[in-house]
């Protein structure tokens, strides 16, 4: 059995926040693969189902982000799972919007949900990092992550969530590349802008040939 955890903050006011992309991913997987109904358990909401041959429990912690580890630790203890059985879906400021990366272990990069999980179960769980971009100034980060995705972002967010749901069976099977390929088919990563080439320098005008005539000859030629 595996535990797939979506990170976010509970309540309808946070439903479309950038910080809640992990909850959105969990919902997309549950809907696409016919998981059972969401029910209250482990200080959060859980839904059970299968991704291919793998039995998977989806978990959305019902605590706020900085206490997410409470729910995950309770679920691990109940099912006698290890941190290596846990996959966490979360927002990532250090990735461009729409980019997705997968890694196991590592730091928290200031993410309160990851910090809480690390404190409760250690760092060796798998992370699906979903890029939301950075506001450009660290003083703006809190308001940025707790604000809703803009209407102009709806298309790439919806495409990405479909890709995450379609790739979930590969992820459960340990096929990271298969998962990322499914995501990129639905939501190709934004193109990297290449710098415009420098314009070719304008060739210098050729110098006028030197007039070898004498002053008297030039004067005579003017009146011819």
Secondary structure, 3 states (H helix, E strand, C coil): CEEEEECCCCCHHHCCEHHHHHHHHHHHHHHHCCCCCCEEECCEEEEEEEECCEEEEEEEECCCHHHHHHHHHHHHHHHCCCHHHEEEEEEECCCCCCCEEEEECCCCCCCHHHHHHHHHHCCCCEEEEEECCCCCCHHHHHHHHCCECCHHHHHHHHHHHHHHHHHHHHHHCCCHHHHHHHHHHHCCCCCCCCCCCCCCCCCCCCCCCCCCCCHHHHHHHHCC
